[in-house]
Amino acid sequence: MRLFVAVQLSDEMKAALLSTMHDLKKAGVKGSYTPGANLHLTMAFIGEFKDPEAVKKAIQSVPFKPFKLSLDGLGAFDNTLWAGIKGNQGLKTLAKDLRAALTAAGIPCDTQAFVPHVTLIRRASGRWQSVPAPRGDMMVKKLSLMRSDLKDGKRMYKEI
């Protein structure tokens, strides 16, 4: 099964992001928009892995304290448009510690530099720079192990 570890977003934060996505559509930005139910902050992408219990055990081994998460601006990697997360060294340390725990447990995960963001549009085209950035805060109380399934050609994410 295809797995990743994520912060699930509050309904209020999803609403702020969906409002911005609506504004992007009105501004003529085209692309593959992320469905509201799939909006999340990826902490570690694992990919295909058959033992979710081992992943849960690794997640639980990482020290965790609830923290505030704040949206901060829009940005892009190539043609992927995203909402940024306000600079939070604790979040970066958590991602580093999580990835180290996964690796120590023999669980493969991404090794790219962690850039906290929420993907809004893939294969984006059009001028998005004039669209106001989303605003919102939430308390993060836990990390979630997520499963990614393809159903009728669409990605569906489910906590396991």
C-alpha positions as CSV (number, residue, x, y, z in Angstrom):
1,M,0.0,0.0,0.0
2,R,1.1,3.6,-0.7
3,L,1.8,5.4,2.6
4,F,2.7,8.8,3.9
5,V,2.8,10.6,7.3
6,A,0.9,13.8,7.4
7,V,-0.7,16.6,9.4
8,Q,-4.4,16.5,8.7
9,L,-5.8,20.0,8.4
10,S,-8.7,21.5,10.4
11,D,-12.0,22.2,8.6
12,E,-11.3,25.9,9.1
13,M,-7.9,25.7,7.4
14,K,-9.3,23.6,4.6
15,A,-12.1,26.3,4.1
16,A,-9.4,29.0,3.9
17,L,-7.5,27.0,1.3
18,L,-10.6,26.2,-0.7
19,S,-11.5,29.9,-0.8
20,T,-8.1,30.7,-2.2
21,M,-8.5,27.9,-4.7
22,H,-11.8,29.4,-5.8
23,D,-10.1,32.8,-6.3
24,L,-7.3,31.1,-8.3
25,K,-10.0,29.5,-10.6
26,K,-11.7,32.9,-11.0
27,A,-8.2,34.4,-11.9
28,G,-8.0,31.8,-14.7
29,V,-5.4,29.5,-13.2
30,K,-5.8,26.1,-14.8
31,G,-4.6,22.7,-13.6
32,S,-5.4,19.7,-11.4
33,Y,-6.9,21.1,-8.3
34,T,-6.5,19.1,-5.1
35,P,-9.9,18.0,-3.7
36,G,-10.7,19.5,-0.4
37,A,-10.8,16.2,1.4
38,N,-7.2,15.5,0.2
39,L,-5.6,18.8,1.5
40,H,-2.9,18.0,4.0
41,L,0.7,18.7,5.0
42,T,3.1,15.8,4.1
43,M,5.7,15.2,6.8
44,A,7.3,12.1,5.2
45,F,6.4,10.2,2.0
46,I,7.0,6.5,2.3
47,G,5.5,5.1,-0.9
48,E,4.7,1.4,-1.3
49,F,5.2,-0.4,2.0
50,K,3.4,-3.5,3.4
51,D,3.6,-3.0,7.2
52,P,1.6,0.0,8.4
53,E,2.0,-1.2,12.1
54,A,5.8,-0.8,11.8
55,V,5.3,2.8,10.5
56,K,2.9,3.6,13.4
57,K,5.5,2.3,15.9
58,A,8.1,4.5,14.3
59,I,5.8,7.6,14.4
60,Q,5.1,6.9,18.1
61,S,8.8,6.8,18.9
62,V,9.2,10.5,17.9
63,P,8.8,13.0,20.7
64,F,5.7,15.1,19.9
65,K,4.2,18.3,21.5
66,P,1.2,20.0,20.1
67,F,2.1,23.1,18.1
68,K,0.5,25.9,16.1
69,L,0.5,25.7,12.3
70,S,0.0,28.9,10.3
71,L,-0.5,29.4,6.6
72,D,1.9,31.8,4.9
73,G,1.8,32.8,1.3
74,L,1.6,31.0,-2.1
75,G,4.5,29.6,-4.0
76,A,5.4,27.1,-6.7
77,F,7.7,24.2,-7.4
78,D,7.9,24.1,-11.2
79,N,4.2,23.8,-12.1
80,T,2.9,22.7,-8.7
81,L,1.2,25.6,-6.8
82,W,1.1,25.4,-3.0
83,A,0.2,27.3,0.2
84,G,3.2,27.8,2.4
85,I,3.5,27.2,6.1
86,K,5.0,30.0,8.3
87,G,8.6,29.4,9.3
88,N,8.6,27.0,12.1
89,Q,11.9,25.4,13.2
90,G,10.0,23.0,15.4
91,L,8.1,21.6,12.4
92,K,11.3,21.1,10.5
93,T,12.9,19.4,13.5
94,L,9.8,17.1,13.8
95,A,10.1,16.2,10.1
96,K,13.8,15.4,10.5
97,D,13.2,13.3,13.6
98,L,10.3,11.5,12.0
99,R,12.3,10.6,8.9
100,A,15.2,9.5,11.0
101,A,12.9,7.2,13.1
102,L,11.4,5.7,9.9
103,T,14.9,5.1,8.4
104,A,16.1,3.6,11.7
105,A,13.2,1.2,11.5
106,G,14.1,0.2,8.0
107,I,11.2,2.1,6.4
108,P,12.1,3.9,3.2
109,C,11.1,7.5,3.0
110,D,11.9,10.7,1.1
111,T,15.2,12.3,1.7
112,Q,14.5,15.7,-0.1
113,A,14.8,18.8,2.0
114,F,11.6,19.4,3.9
115,V,9.7,22.4,2.6
116,P,6.4,22.7,4.6
117,H,3.5,23.3,2.2
118,V,0.0,22.2,1.2
119,T,-0.3,21.3,-2.5
120,L,-3.2,23.2,-4.1
121,I,-2.8,22.6,-7.9
122,R,-0.7,20.2,-9.9
123,R,0.2,21.1,-13.5
124,A,-0.8,24.7,-12.8
125,S,-0.7,27.3,-15.5
126,G,-1.7,30.9,-15.4
127,R,-0.9,34.0,-13.3
128,W,-1.5,33.3,-9.7
129,Q,0.7,36.0,-8.1
130,S,-2.1,38.6,-7.7
131,V,-4.4,36.2,-5.8
132,P,-4.4,36.9,-2.0
133,A,-2.7,34.3,0.0
134,P,-4.8,32.1,2.4
135,R,-4.7,32.9,6.1
136,G,-5.4,30.5,8.9
137,D,-4.0,28.9,12.0
138,M,-4.6,25.6,13.7
139,M,-3.2,23.5,16.5
140,V,-1.6,20.3,15.4
141,K,-2.3,17.6,18.0
142,K,-0.9,14.5,16.2
143,L,0.7,13.0,13.1
144,S,-1.4,10.7,11.0
145,L,-0.4,7.7,8.9
146,M,-2.2,8.0,5.6
147,R,-2.9,5.5,2.9
148,S,-3.2,6.7,-0.8
149,D,-5.5,4.7,-3.0
150,L,-6.5,5.2,-6.7
151,K,-10.3,5.0,-7.2
152,D,-11.9,5.7,-10.5
153,G,-8.7,7.4,-11.6
154,K,-8.6,9.7,-8.6
155,R,-6.4,9.7,-5.5
156,M,-8.2,9.1,-2.2
157,Y,-6.4,9.5,1.2
158,K,-7.5,7.7,4.3
159,E,-6.0,7.6,7.8
160,I,-5.0,4.2,9.0
